[in-house]
Amino acid sequence: MVELSTAIDHLATEDVSEVPRLQLVEQLIELHWQMARLQAQIARRTGVRLP
């Protein structure tokens, strides 16, 4: 969860116009995967399962 929060904070403070597009894409993909991992952890801990 700390990783996700750090990634969000990092993206929030950056001026995206100064970030090369490839780096921005890589950061967004990494953020997506961190969010997916967090959702999976929440599902495991709460017993939520897909039908």
C-alpha positions as CSV (number, residue, x, y, z in Angstrom):
1,M,0.0,0.0,0.0
2,V,2.9,2.3,0.7
3,E,4.2,1.8,-2.8
4,L,0.9,2.8,-4.3
5,S,0.7,5.9,-2.2
6,T,4.3,6.9,-3.1
7,A,3.6,6.4,-6.8
8,I,0.5,8.5,-6.7
9,D,2.2,11.2,-4.7
10,H,5.1,11.2,-7.2
11,L,2.9,11.5,-10.2
12,A,0.8,14.2,-8.5
13,T,3.8,16.5,-8.0
14,E,5.3,16.1,-11.5
15,D,4.7,18.5,-14.3
16,V,3.9,15.9,-16.9
17,S,4.8,18.3,-19.7
18,E,8.4,17.9,-18.6
19,V,8.3,14.1,-18.4
20,P,9.3,12.2,-21.6
21,R,6.3,10.3,-22.9
22,L,8.0,6.9,-22.6
23,Q,8.8,7.5,-19.0
24,L,5.2,8.7,-18.3
25,V,3.8,5.6,-19.9
26,E,6.1,3.4,-17.9
27,Q,5.0,5.1,-14.7
28,L,1.4,4.8,-15.5
29,I,1.7,1.1,-16.3
30,E,3.6,0.6,-13.0
31,L,0.8,2.4,-11.2
32,H,-1.8,0.3,-12.9
33,W,-0.1,-2.9,-11.7
34,Q,0.3,-1.6,-8.2
35,M,-3.4,-0.8,-8.1
36,A,-4.2,-4.3,-9.4
37,R,-2.0,-5.9,-6.7
38,L,-3.7,-3.9,-4.1
39,Q,-7.1,-4.9,-5.3
40,A,-6.1,-8.5,-5.2
41,Q,-4.8,-8.1,-1.7
42,I,-8.0,-6.5,-0.6
43,A,-10.1,-9.2,-2.2
44,R,-8.1,-12.0,-0.5
45,R,-8.4,-10.3,2.9
46,T,-12.1,-9.6,2.6
47,G,-13.1,-12.9,1.1
48,V,-14.4,-11.2,-2.0
49,R,-14.4,-13.6,-5.0
50,L,-15.5,-13.3,-8.6
51,P,-18.6,-15.3,-9.5
